[in-house]
Amino acid sequence: MSQLEVKAVASLAGSGIPYAHAVKAGPWIFMTGHEAFDFNTGADAAAGPAGYPAYGKPRYRREGDFILERFRRILREFGSDLPYGVRLDQYYPSAAPVDPYHLARRAAFGSYIPPSTSVIMQRCFSRATAISASMMAVVPSADYTIERIYPADVTAPSSSGFVPAITCNDFVFVAGQMATEDHGLDLRAHVPDYARWGGTEIRKQTEFLITHKLAPALKAAGSALEHSVKAQVYIEKTSDFADFIDVWSTHFALIPCALTVVPTTSFGSVGGIIEINLLALKTGASRAKQVVEADLPAMAAYGPCIRAGDLLFPSGLMAIGLDGHIVGSQVSSFFDGLAHGAFVQAGAVYDYAEALCAAAGASMENLVRAQYFVGSAGDFPGIAAAWAARYGARPQPFVCIETPPPMPAPGAALIADFWIYAP
């Protein structure tokens, strides 16, 4: 039986798809996939007055204000508020909305902006919107206070103003990190312009991020790399995935960490080609870090599934079968009008997630966050149909973001990143 408190609409934008826009699981609150449209009707919530759409604040500022005000309202209904946020994730189809959104964010959050990750993708869920935001927060209590961490060499861009890392209870949240500072790439993470060889950008930036960003941030917060439980990695070129994994594995092969790797259009810093955010346990945490094993195809994920107390973190899942090919690839391309590929692949991904839940003593009924990174937003109806076939009218807390091509596996329609409450 689900142990969640869910706020949902039965028919997102009149589509018949049930959507959970907020989920409370124990002390944690998740708000996933918020854009500036009305949940019930799909109406543009940031449009200017009819006949005078440029009146008032700029369009993107209105989007940001709307999303953050809705966050505040929902959090208060759960007995929390914006100052108790522990993590923010933002996706944009271009760089244009970022500065207006930052103005809205500073106005809403004031002096404390939680650890944040922002990347540019192909498009948001709605073609009319330019900001997709998700937030994780906590219900305030003596056991779940937030401590801000400012490591000496790990900073946030001055334009963003978020806290680089925080601790809350047993957890350390590290904001999305790039191999940059306010004036560009750190020279230690860059192949000199005069050099024809001497390393590659992805390997140098990955190594720099792990050793000069993530490890120092964790140390300052009373943790270490071996206590990492979940990393999300955004990389500009799918062709760089193999080199990233090679460098990552030199650090994490013996200290497993759930890992989701997603192709990305671009980032906030010119020259930056990778961004990593990280969740870890503090040294001496009461929660134990456990590797969860199930009989999944080896290529279905880039990393393991990790349980950390009451939260279960599968690595990002793709529907790769035992034969090393995408499930249903022989027929999917013929039924793109039915989103058949996404339907079949989402079904396989749910099989994998359920196998991991069974091994961990958890359940997909306690799904608190589903991030679908898709090759085409037009594939989402297939995902929704697979969800309905498996779980009926249960509302799903999802975000759907279109990535740039190509996907890591030929024929892949989606990468699914699930967070599951496991009390």
N, C-alpha and C positions, 0 to 999 in steps of 0.2 A: 504493500500500500504506500502511495506517495506520502512523504513527510514534508511537503512543501506548502507554503502559502503563496498562491498564484493570483496575479491580476492579469486578466486576459480579455480578449474580444473573440467572439465565436466566429466572426466573419471578417477577416482583415480586408479593409477597403472594399467590402461587399463581395469578396471573392469566394466565400465559403471556407477559407483556410483559417483554422483557429490559431491565434497568435498570443503567446504569453509575453506581455511587454515588461513584466517585472516578476521576479521570483524571490521569495525569502526562504532561506534554508538555514535553520538554526540562527546563528548570529549574522549570517552573510546575506546580502541583498544584491541581486544581479538584475541589471537593466540592459537588455541586449537589442541592438539593431534599431535605435531610435533615429528617425528622420523627421523632417518638418512636414508631416502630413497627418490628417485626422485618421486615427486607427479604424474607425467604423466606415467612413465614406471614402477615404483616400484623398479628400480635398486638400489642396495646397494650403498649408497653414502659415506660409510666410508671404503670400501674395499681397501686393499693395492694393490700395483702393481701386475699384473698377474705374477705368478711364484715366487713372492717374497712378500707375503702378510704381513710379519712381518717387512717390511722396513718402516722406519720413526716412527712417533708417535705411541704409543700403540692404539689398536683397539678402546677401549672405549673413549680415549681422542679424537680420530678422530670423533667419534659420537657426543660428546659434542661440539667440535669446529664447526662441520657442522650445528648443530641445532641453536647454538647461533649466528653464522654468518648469518644464514637465518633470525633469529629474527631481527638482526640489519638492514638487508637490507629492510625487510618489514616495520619496524617501520619508517625508513627514508623516504620510499615512502609515508607514511601517515603524514609526518611532525613531527615525534617524534624520539626517540632513546632509547637505553638501559637505560640511566640514568633516564628515566621517567617511568620505570616499577614500578608497585605497588603490584604485586603479582606473585609468581612462584609456579607451582605445578609439581612435578616430580614423576614418577613411574618407578620401576626397577624390573626385575625378580630375582635379587640376589643382595647381597651387593657389589659384585666385581666392577661394573661400577661406584660406587658412588664417590670414591676418584678421579679417573681420570676425572669424570665430574666436580667435585669441582675445580680441577685445571683449566679446561677449563672455568668454570664460573668466577673464580677470574681473569683470563686473559682477559675475555670479559668485565666484569662489573667494574673491578677496585675496588675502595674503597666503592662503594655502590652496595650491592646485595639486591634486594627487599625482603620483607617477604616471606619465602619459606616453603613449606611442601614437604617432601620426605618420601615415604613409599615403602616397598617391596611387590609386588604382584606376581601372578602366571606367567604372561607373558605380554608383550606389544602387540600392535596390529599386528606388523610384528614379526614373529618368529625369524627373523634374527637380530633384534635390541634389545638393552639392556637399552635404555633410551627413555622414553616418556616424553616430556616436554610441558607445557602450560604456557602462560604468559598473564597477563593483564597489560596494560600500559595506559598512558594518553597523550593527545596532550598538550604540555606545554603552559601555559597561566598564567596570573596573578591570575586567580581564581582557578587554579588547580596546585598549587605548592606543592611539597612534603616536609614534615617535618619528619625527622627521630626521633624516640622515643626510648630511652634506659632506661626502668624502672629499678630501683635498683635491684630487685630480679627476673627479667625476662630477661634471656639472651639467646643467640643463642649458639649452640655448637661451640667451637673454630675452629673445622675443617671445619665448614660450612661458617661462616663469614657473614651471612645475618643479616639485621637489624631486631630486634624482632618485631617492630611495626612502622607504619608510619601513618601520616594523609595526606589526599589529599581532598581538598574541604570539604564537610561535612562528609567524611568517615574516619573511622579508620580501618586499615588492620593489623591484628595480625597474625604473622607467626604460623605455626604448633607448638604446645607446647606439651611437654611430662613431666612426673613427675620425671624429672631427672636433673642432672647437669653434668659437665664434668667427674665426678668420679662415676657416677652411679645413682641409684634411690635415691631420697630424702627419708630419713628415715621416715618422716612424711607420706609418701605415700606408705609405705611398711609394710606388716605384718611381725613382727620379726621372724627370722628363728626358734627361740626356741618355738614359740607359736603355739599351735594346733588350737586355735581360737583367736578372737580378731579383727575380720573384714575380709574382702576379698580384694584381690589385686585390682579388678576392681572398687570396691566402694571407696576404699581409694585413688586410683590414680585419679578417676573422681573428687572426692571432692577436692583433692589437686589442680588439674588443674583449677577448677572453682574459688576456693577461693585464691590460691596463685600464679596463673599464669594469667588467663584471667582477673579477676577483677582488679588486680594491673596494668596490661598493659593498660586496658581501662582508669583507673583513671589517669595514667601518660599522656595519650593522650587527656585528657579532655572529657572523656566519662564515662559510667558506664554500668553494665550488662543489665539494663533495656533498653538500647539503641541498644542492639544486634539485628541484622537483619538476619544473615546467619551463620550457623556453619556447618563445615564438620568434621565428626568424623570417625576415622579409628580404628577398634578394632580387636585384634588378634583372638578372639574366638567368633563365633556367639552365643554361649551359654552364653556369658557375656552381650549380648544386653539388656536383661530385667533388670539386675542390673544397668547398665549404665542409662537406661531411668528412672529408679526409682530415682536415685540420681539427674540426670539432672532436672527432674520435680520438685524436692524440691526447686530448684533455679529459674526455668523458667516457671512454670505453670501459673503464673500471669503476666509474662512479655514475651509474645510469641516470639519465634525466629525460623525461618526456619531451618530445621535440616535434614541433610543427614548422614546416618550411613552405613558404608561399611565394610565388612569383609576384613581382611588384613593378609598377610603372616607374616611379621615381620617389625621391626623398626631399627633405627640406634643405639638404646641403649639397651643393654642386660637387661632384666627384665621389660622394658617398654612394656605395652600391649595395650596402647591407645594413640592416638595423636589427638589433636583438633586444627583446625584453625578457626578464627572468623572474621567476618565483622560487624562493628557497625557504628552508626551515632554518631557524636560528640554531647555533650550536647548543646542545643540551636541551632541545625542545622536548616537550612531553609527547608530542606526536612522533610516530616512527615513520621513517621513509621506507616503503616496501615496493619492490618490483613485482608486478602482477603479470603472470605468464598465462597465455592461452594458445590454442592451436590455430594461429593465424598464418596466412602466407607470409613468408619472410619479407617480401617486397611491399606489403600493404602499408607499412609505416617506416619512417626514418629512425624511429627510436622506440623505447619501451613504454609500457603503461606504468605509472607510478601512483601509489596511494600515499597520501600524507594525512593521516588522521581521518577527518570527516570529509575529505575531498579526494576524488579520484580523477587522475589526469591521463587519459590515453594520449599517445602521440597522434598527430594528424593522420587521418586514415584515408586511403585511396582504395578503390575497388579492384585491386590487382589479385587475380586468382592464383592457384597453386602452379599453373602453367606459366606464370610470369606475364600474362596478358590481362588487359582490362576485361572484366566480366561483361559478357554480352556484346563484345566489340564486333562480332561477326554480323549482327543484325541491327545494332543501335543506329548506325548512320542512315539507314533507310527510313527510320521513323522519327526524324527530327521534329516533325510537326506535332508529335505526341510527347516530345521530350522523353522518348523511350530509353535512350542511353542513361539519362539521369535517373529515371525510375529504377532501372535494373541495378545501376551502380549504387544508388542510395540504399536499396534493399540489401546489397552485399555489405555495405558499410555498417548498416544496422546489425547485421549478423555478427560482424566483427566486434562491434561495441557491446553487444549482448554477451558474447563469449567472454570478454574482459570483465564485464560486470559480474557474470556468474563466478568467475575465478576469484573475484575480489569480495564476493558476498554483497554486492551492490545491485542496483536495478536502474534501467533506463527510465523507470517511472520518476526517478529523482534527478533527471536531467535538468541542470540549471542554466546551461549556456551551450548553444550550438552555433558555431561559426561555419558557414558554408562559403568557401572560396570557389567560385565557379568559372568555367571558361566562357559561359554566356549566361546572362541573367534570364534568358528564355528557357534555360534548363530547370529553373526552379519549380515550375509546375510538376515536373517529373519527381523531384524530391518530395514535394508536398503530397503527391499521390502515393508515393512509397511510404511516407509517414502515416497517412490515413489508412492504408492497407494494413499496416503493422499495429498502429496505436489508436485507430479510430479517431474520435473527436477530441482527443487530449491536446490542449494547446501546447505549442512548441515555442520555447524562448530562443529565437534564431535571429541571426543577421545573415544576409546574402549579399556578397560583394563580388563583382566581376573582376577577374584578374586579367592582366595582359597575356597574350599567347606567347609561347606554348605552355601547356601544362607539363609537369615533370614526366608523366607517362603518356605515350601516344594513345589518343582516344579517351583520356580521362575527362570526365565532365565536372568532377568536384574533388576538393580536399575538404574533409570534415574534421572540425576540431570540437570535441565534446568536453564539457566539465560536468561532473556528476557528484551529487551530494551522497556521501556514504557514511551515515552516522553509526 
